[in-house]
């Protein structure tokens, strides 16, 4: 997925009285916030250098959860797999990955995938702590009918989901569907999304 940025930190989200407050420092914003969460994107598998290496420790200590907005892996430097798979790591329990086309390049048994390999990156969910059975997460059930993407047929996978994160009086609704620059936006994924926003 082409994005204009590598990392967005969404902080000071859902503040009760922010419109009435005069905020001039990040500390004041922190104090006024009900809670915070982060959205990361395009780290291309790297967790040990660059901006993401500075962001991850901050996210662990400041946020309630984190959304990964695609292109989290690339098949070359997938150290982020170690972060997500580690049961001692905060991300193992508090991360919601949105699957992008570069995620499909993740290595499985030493074999690198291709961006266009629809749904191949479903294994990212297996790295997390029982995300399929989290109480406020609902996955779209795969169908037996194959998905046609760029002239090839692919098995349907657990890649689309709806999740809710409630903190205090606020609920964040997350609708995640798999689409990439080089793969099809499957009608079943679109239908799942549309049904959740009705």
C-alpha positions in Angstrom: 0.0 0.0 0.0 1.4 3.4 -0.9 1.2 5.8 1.9 2.6 9.3 2.4 4.1 8.4 5.7 5.9 5.6 7.5 4.4 6.0 10.9 1.5 7.8 12.4 1.1 8.1 16.1 -2.4 8.9 17.0 -2.3 10.3 20.5 -4.6 12.3 22.7 -7.5 10.4 21.1 -11.1 10.7 22.3 -10.5 13.5 24.9 -13.6 14.4 26.9 -13.1 18.1 27.3 -10.5 19.0 24.7 -12.6 21.6 22.8 -12.9 23.6 26.0 -9.3 23.2 27.0 -6.3 25.2 26.0 -3.5 22.7 25.4 0.0 23.9 24.8 2.2 20.9 25.7 2.2 17.2 25.1 2.1 16.7 28.8 -1.1 18.7 29.0 -2.6 16.7 26.2 -1.6 13.4 27.9 -3.3 14.6 31.1 -6.5 15.4 29.3 -6.7 12.2 27.3 -9.1 9.4 28.3 -6.7 6.9 26.7 -4.5 6.6 23.6 -3.8 4.1 20.9 -1.4 4.1 17.9 -1.5 3.2 14.3 1.7 2.0 12.6 2.2 1.3 8.9 4.8 0.5 6.3 7.6 -0.7 8.7 8.3 -3.4 6.0 9.1 -6.0 8.7 11.8 -4.0 10.4 11.5 -3.5 14.2 15.2 -2.9 15.0 16.1 0.3 13.2 14.6 3.5 11.9 11.5 5.4 13.2 9.7 2.2 14.2 12.4 1.1 16.6 11.8 4.3 18.6 8.1 4.1 18.3 7.6 0.6 19.6 8.9 1.2 23.2 6.8 4.4 23.4 3.7 2.6 22.3 4.2 -0.2 24.8 4.3 2.2 27.7 1.6 4.7 26.6 -1.1 3.0 24.6 -4.0 0.7 25.2 -3.7 -1.0 21.8 -2.1 -0.6 18.4 -3.4 -1.0 14.9 -1.0 -2.1 12.1 -2.2 -0.5 8.9 -0.6 -2.7 6.3 2.8 -3.4 4.8 4.1 -4.7 8.1 6.4 -7.3 6.5 8.3 -7.7 3.3 10.1 -11.1 3.3 13.6 -9.6 3.7 13.8 -8.2 7.2 10.9 -9.6 9.2 12.2 -8.9 12.7 8.7 -7.7 13.5 7.6 -11.3 13.5 9.7 -11.8 16.6 7.9 -8.9 18.3 4.4 -10.2 17.5 5.3 -13.9 18.4 6.9 -13.1 21.7 4.4 -13.9 24.6 6.4 -11.6 26.8 5.8 -8.6 24.5 3.0 -6.2 24.8 2.3 -6.3 21.1 1.5 -10.1 21.3 -1.7 -9.2 23.2 -2.6 -5.7 22.1 -2.1 -5.6 18.3 -4.6 -5.6 15.5 -3.0 -6.2 12.1 -4.6 -4.9 8.9 -3.2 -7.1 6.1 -1.6 -5.2 3.2 0.0 -6.6 0.0 3.6 -6.4 1.3 2.4 -8.5 4.3 1.8 -11.3 1.7 5.6 -11.4 1.1 6.2 -12.7 4.6 8.4 -15.8 4.7 6.7 -19.1 5.5 9.1 -22.0 6.1 11.9 -19.9 4.5 9.9 -19.2 1.3 9.1 -15.6 0.5 5.6 -14.9 -0.9 4.6 -12.4 -3.5 2.6 -9.2 -3.0 -0.2 -10.6 -5.2 -0.6 -13.8 -3.2 -4.0 -12.9 -1.8 -4.4 -13.8 1.9 -1.0 -15.5 2.4 -0.3 -13.3 5.3 -3.1 -14.7 7.4 -0.4 -16.4 9.5 0.3 -13.0 11.1 -2.9 -13.6 13.2 -1.4 -16.9 14.4 1.5 -15.0 15.9 -0.8 -13.1 18.3 -2.3 -14.3 21.5 -5.5 -16.1 20.5 -6.9 -13.2 18.5 -9.5 -15.5 17.0 -11.1 -16.0 20.4 -10.8 -12.5 21.8 -14.3 -11.5 23.1 -14.6 -8.4 21.0 -13.1 -9.7 17.7 -15.2 -11.2 14.9 -13.5 -12.7 11.8 -15.2 -13.1 8.5 -15.6 -16.8 8.0 -13.7 -18.0 4.9 -15.8 -19.5 2.1 -14.9 -22.7 0.1 -15.1 -20.8 -3.2 -11.6 -19.5 -4.2 -10.7 -15.9 -4.6 -9.7 -14.8 -8.1 -6.9 -12.2 -7.9 -4.8 -11.2 -10.9 -5.6 -14.3 -12.9 -4.8 -16.7 -10.1 -7.1 -18.5 -7.6 -6.4 -18.4 -3.9 -7.9 -20.1 -0.8 -10.1 -17.8 1.2 -8.5 -17.0 4.6 -9.2 -15.4 8.0 -8.0 -12.0 7.0 -11.0 -9.7 7.5 -12.2 -8.8 11.0 -14.2 -6.4 13.1 -13.0 -5.6 16.6 -14.1 -3.2 19.4 -11.9 -1.7 22.0 -13.8 -0.1 24.9 -12.0 2.2 27.3 -14.1 4.2 29.8 -17.1 5.6 28.0 -15.5 5.4 24.5 -15.5 2.5 22.1 -13.2 2.3 19.0 -14.6 0.2 16.2 -12.0 -1.4 13.9 -13.1 -2.8 10.6 -10.1 -4.4 8.8 -10.3 -5.9 5.3 -7.5 -7.3 3.1 -6.7 -5.3 0.0 -3.5 -4.4 -1.7 -2.0 -2.6 -4.6 -1.5 -5.9 -6.4 -4.3 -8.0 -5.2 -8.1 -7.9 -5.7 -10.5 -6.3 -3.2 -12.7 -9.4 -2.9 -16.4 -8.8 -2.9 -16.8 -10.9 0.2 -14.4 -8.6 2.0 -16.3 -5.6 0.8 -19.6 -7.1 1.8 -18.2 -7.8 5.3 -17.1 -4.2 5.6 -20.4 -2.7 4.4 -22.4 -4.9 6.7 -20.4 -3.7 9.7 -20.9 0.0 8.9 -24.7 -0.2 8.3 
